[in-house]
Amino acid sequence: MAVINADATRAATPRTRKSRTFLVLNIVSVVAGVAIWWGLSLAGLQFPSPAEVVAAGWTMIQDGSLVTDVGASLGRVLAGFALGSVAAVLVGFVMGWYTVARGLFEPWIQFFRTIPPLAMLPLVLVLMGIGESPKIFVIFLAAFLACVISTYQGVVSVDRTLINAGRVLGAGDGTIFARVVVPASTPFILVGMRVGLGSAWGTLVAAELLAAQAGLGHRMQSAQLYYDLPTIFVGIITIGVLGLIMDRLLMLAGNKLTAWQENR
């Protein structure tokens, strides 16, 4: 038992050191970025200083506008992203597993992938109005199109040897799908979800610029009219921070779900 614990400790040490190094590099990168930003504001460029942006953000927190905008935008992103990801996983699995479904769905998915979701926004607004539904729908579309191909690719990339071995051992299609295809496709799905998350945020802001009474995109558009650069920067930074947090949560979930894979 002591030998096993010692081996586990030695194996964990390189990973721990790598994580610490990565964290230090992250901190250095953030500090350097803020320093460059501050330098640009002092150089006479039309950049608000970090202090001005912090002051604007604190004012927005105190009057409740930032909390309201974050709640509106985050709710739209979570709804559209969750629906799009679930639909993408289901359609991607069906396309990858059944040739008939692949032949039926693939032309339409490839067709809509060439059309930016934002190009659909005018049509969606005409058909669905200016409520929450069109905003959530275009976010759904962005997340779905980013994730479905990745899921499909994960299914078709599964080693056929594993599938054939399962059949030789007497496993049915359902067992093979659940025990072989789904685990092997999980890394592809997570990559697609991370890409879809970025597309969802980008689509949301554009949707809020056109038709919204609350949200970070709406706030930034209003600030543009008054040339309020600190408020615009608050919106940009808030979106970036929220997106980064959500991305890190996806990575954490991915590490848990793919713990069986060899760590590098």
C-alpha positions as CSV (number, residue, x, y, z in Angstrom):
1,M,0.0,0.0,0.0
2,A,2.8,2.4,0.8
3,V,4.5,1.7,-2.5
4,I,1.2,2.4,-4.4
5,N,0.8,5.7,-2.5
6,A,4.4,6.7,-3.3
7,D,3.9,5.9,-7.0
8,A,0.6,7.9,-7.0
9,T,2.4,10.9,-5.4
10,R,5.2,10.8,-7.9
11,A,2.7,10.6,-10.8
12,A,0.7,13.5,-9.4
13,T,3.7,15.8,-8.9
14,P,4.4,16.6,-12.6
15,R,0.7,17.4,-13.1
16,T,0.7,19.6,-10.1
17,R,3.8,21.5,-11.2
18,K,2.3,21.8,-14.7
19,S,-0.9,23.3,-13.3
20,R,1.0,25.7,-11.1
21,T,3.2,26.8,-14.1
22,F,0.1,27.3,-16.2
23,L,-1.6,29.4,-13.5
24,V,1.5,31.6,-13.1
25,L,1.6,32.1,-16.9
26,N,-2.1,33.1,-16.8
27,I,-1.4,35.7,-14.1
28,V,1.6,37.1,-15.9
29,S,-0.4,37.3,-19.1
30,V,-3.3,39.2,-17.4
31,V,-1.0,41.6,-15.7
32,A,0.9,42.3,-18.9
33,G,-2.4,42.9,-20.8
34,V,-3.6,45.4,-18.2
35,A,-0.2,47.2,-18.3
36,I,-0.4,47.5,-22.1
37,W,-3.9,48.7,-21.8
38,W,-2.9,51.4,-19.3
39,G,0.1,52.4,-21.4
40,L,-2.2,52.9,-24.4
41,S,-4.6,55.1,-22.4
42,L,-1.6,57.2,-21.2
43,A,-0.3,57.5,-24.8
44,G,-3.1,59.7,-25.8
45,L,-5.1,57.1,-27.7
46,Q,-8.9,57.1,-27.2
47,F,-8.8,54.4,-24.6
48,P,-10.3,54.8,-21.1
49,S,-7.9,53.9,-18.4
50,P,-8.5,50.7,-16.3
51,A,-9.3,53.0,-13.3
52,E,-12.0,54.7,-15.3
53,V,-13.5,51.4,-16.4
54,V,-13.5,50.1,-12.8
55,A,-15.2,53.3,-11.7
56,A,-17.9,52.9,-14.4
57,G,-18.4,49.3,-13.5
58,W,-18.8,50.1,-9.8
59,T,-21.3,52.7,-10.6
60,M,-23.3,50.3,-12.7
61,I,-23.2,47.7,-9.9
62,Q,-24.4,50.2,-7.4
63,D,-27.4,51.4,-9.5
64,G,-28.2,47.7,-10.4
65,S,-27.9,48.2,-14.2
66,L,-25.0,45.8,-14.6
67,V,-26.7,43.0,-12.6
68,T,-29.8,43.4,-14.7
69,D,-27.9,43.3,-17.9
70,V,-25.8,40.3,-16.9
71,G,-29.0,38.5,-15.8
72,A,-30.7,39.1,-19.1
73,S,-27.8,38.2,-21.3
74,L,-26.7,35.2,-19.3
75,G,-30.2,33.8,-19.2
76,R,-30.5,34.1,-23.0
77,V,-27.1,32.5,-23.6
78,L,-27.7,29.6,-21.2
79,A,-31.1,28.8,-22.7
80,G,-29.9,29.0,-26.3
81,F,-26.6,27.2,-25.6
82,A,-28.2,24.4,-23.6
83,L,-30.9,23.8,-26.2
84,G,-28.5,24.0,-29.1
85,S,-25.9,21.6,-27.5
86,V,-28.5,19.0,-26.6
87,A,-30.0,19.1,-30.1
88,A,-26.5,19.0,-31.7
89,V,-25.5,15.9,-29.6
90,L,-28.7,14.0,-30.5
91,V,-28.5,14.9,-34.2
92,G,-24.8,14.3,-34.4
93,F,-25.2,10.8,-32.8
94,V,-28.0,9.9,-35.2
95,M,-26.0,11.2,-38.2
96,G,-22.9,9.3,-37.2
97,W,-24.6,6.0,-36.4
98,Y,-27.2,5.8,-39.2
99,T,-26.2,6.2,-42.8
100,V,-29.7,7.1,-43.9
101,A,-29.9,9.9,-41.3
102,R,-26.5,11.2,-42.4
103,G,-27.7,11.4,-46.0
104,L,-30.9,13.2,-45.1
105,F,-29.5,15.7,-42.6
106,E,-26.0,16.5,-43.8
107,P,-26.9,18.7,-46.9
108,W,-29.1,20.9,-44.7
109,I,-26.6,21.2,-41.9
110,Q,-23.9,22.1,-44.3
111,F,-26.2,24.6,-46.1
112,F,-27.0,26.4,-42.9
113,R,-23.4,26.3,-41.6
114,T,-22.5,28.6,-44.5
115,I,-25.1,31.1,-43.4
116,P,-24.0,33.1,-40.3
117,P,-26.8,33.0,-37.7
118,L,-26.8,36.8,-37.6
119,A,-27.9,36.7,-41.3
120,M,-31.0,34.9,-40.1
121,L,-31.8,37.5,-37.5
122,P,-33.9,39.9,-39.7
123,L,-36.1,36.9,-40.8
124,V,-36.4,35.6,-37.3
125,L,-37.4,39.0,-36.0
126,V,-40.1,39.3,-38.7
127,L,-41.4,35.8,-38.0
128,M,-41.1,35.7,-34.2
129,G,-41.3,39.3,-33.1
130,I,-38.9,41.2,-30.8
131,G,-39.4,39.2,-27.6
132,E,-37.0,36.7,-26.1
133,S,-37.8,33.9,-28.5
134,P,-35.9,35.3,-31.6
135,K,-32.8,36.0,-29.4
136,I,-32.8,32.5,-27.9
137,F,-33.4,31.0,-31.3
138,V,-30.4,32.6,-33.0
139,I,-28.2,31.6,-30.1
140,F,-29.6,28.1,-30.3
141,L,-28.8,28.0,-34.1
142,A,-25.2,29.3,-33.5
143,A,-24.5,26.7,-30.7
144,F,-26.2,23.9,-32.7
145,L,-24.3,24.4,-35.9
146,A,-20.9,24.7,-34.0
147,C,-21.5,21.5,-32.1
148,V,-23.3,19.1,-34.4
149,I,-20.4,18.6,-36.8
150,S,-18.0,17.9,-34.0
151,T,-20.3,15.3,-32.5
152,Y,-20.9,13.7,-35.8
153,Q,-17.1,13.6,-36.4
154,G,-16.6,12.0,-33.0
155,V,-19.0,9.2,-33.8
156,V,-17.6,8.4,-37.2
157,S,-14.0,8.5,-35.8
158,V,-14.6,5.7,-33.3
159,D,-12.2,2.9,-33.8
160,R,-14.1,0.2,-35.7
161,T,-12.0,-2.4,-34.0
162,L,-13.6,-1.6,-30.7
163,I,-17.1,-1.8,-32.2
164,N,-16.3,-5.1,-33.9
165,A,-14.8,-6.5,-30.7
166,G,-18.0,-5.6,-28.8
167,R,-20.1,-7.4,-31.4
168,V,-17.9,-10.5,-31.2
169,L,-18.4,-10.5,-27.5
170,G,-22.1,-10.5,-28.0
171,A,-23.0,-6.9,-27.2
172,G,-25.9,-5.4,-29.0
173,D,-26.0,-2.0,-30.8
174,G,-27.4,-0.3,-27.7
175,T,-24.7,-1.5,-25.5
176,I,-22.0,-0.7,-28.0
177,F,-23.4,2.8,-28.5
178,A,-23.6,3.5,-24.8
179,R,-20.3,1.8,-23.7
180,V,-18.0,2.5,-26.7
181,V,-19.4,5.2,-29.0
182,V,-20.5,7.8,-26.4
183,P,-17.3,7.7,-24.3
184,A,-15.1,7.9,-27.4
185,S,-17.1,10.8,-28.8
186,T,-17.2,12.8,-25.6
187,P,-13.9,14.8,-26.3
188,F,-15.3,15.8,-29.7
189,I,-18.6,16.9,-28.2
190,L,-16.8,19.0,-25.5
191,V,-14.7,20.8,-28.2
192,G,-17.8,21.5,-30.2
193,M,-19.6,22.9,-27.1
194,R,-16.6,25.2,-26.4
195,V,-16.7,26.5,-29.9
196,G,-20.5,26.8,-29.7
197,L,-20.2,28.8,-26.5
198,G,-18.1,31.4,-28.2
199,S,-20.6,31.6,-31.1
200,A,-23.5,31.9,-28.7
201,W,-22.0,34.9,-26.9
202,G,-21.1,36.6,-30.2
203,T,-24.6,36.0,-31.6
204,L,-26.3,37.2,-28.4
205,V,-24.5,40.6,-28.4
206,A,-25.5,41.2,-32.0
207,A,-29.1,40.2,-31.3
208,E,-29.3,42.6,-28.4
209,L,-27.9,45.4,-30.5
210,L,-30.9,45.1,-32.7
211,A,-33.8,44.3,-30.5
212,A,-33.5,44.3,-26.7
213,Q,-34.5,46.5,-23.7
214,A,-31.9,45.0,-21.4
215,G,-28.7,43.1,-21.8
216,L,-25.0,43.8,-22.2
217,G,-25.3,44.3,-25.9
218,H,-28.1,46.8,-25.4
219,R,-26.1,48.7,-22.8
220,M,-23.1,48.9,-25.1
221,Q,-25.2,50.3,-27.9
222,S,-26.7,52.9,-25.7
223,A,-23.2,53.9,-24.5
224,Q,-22.1,54.2,-28.1
225,L,-24.7,56.9,-28.7
226,Y,-23.2,59.0,-25.9
227,Y,-19.6,58.1,-26.7
228,D,-19.3,56.5,-23.2
229,L,-16.2,54.4,-23.7
230,P,-15.9,53.2,-20.1
231,T,-19.3,51.7,-20.2
232,I,-18.5,50.0,-23.5
233,F,-15.4,48.5,-21.9
234,V,-17.3,47.3,-18.9
235,G,-19.6,45.4,-21.3
236,I,-16.8,43.9,-23.2
237,I,-14.9,42.9,-20.1
238,T,-18.0,41.4,-18.5
239,I,-18.8,39.3,-21.6
240,G,-15.2,38.1,-21.7
241,V,-15.1,37.2,-18.0
242,L,-18.5,35.4,-18.2
243,G,-17.4,33.5,-21.3
244,L,-14.1,32.6,-19.8
245,I,-15.8,31.2,-16.6
246,M,-18.2,29.2,-18.6
247,D,-15.4,27.8,-20.8
248,R,-13.4,26.8,-17.8
249,L,-16.4,25.0,-16.3
250,L,-16.7,23.1,-19.6
251,M,-13.0,22.2,-19.4
252,L,-13.5,21.0,-15.8
253,A,-16.4,18.9,-16.8
254,G,-14.4,17.5,-19.7
255,N,-11.5,16.6,-17.5
256,K,-13.9,14.6,-15.3
257,L,-15.7,12.9,-18.2
258,T,-12.5,12.0,-20.0
259,A,-10.4,11.0,-17.0
260,W,-10.0,7.6,-18.6
261,Q,-7.9,9.1,-21.4
262,E,-4.1,9.4,-21.0
263,N,-3.2,12.8,-19.6
264,R,-0.6,14.9,-21.5
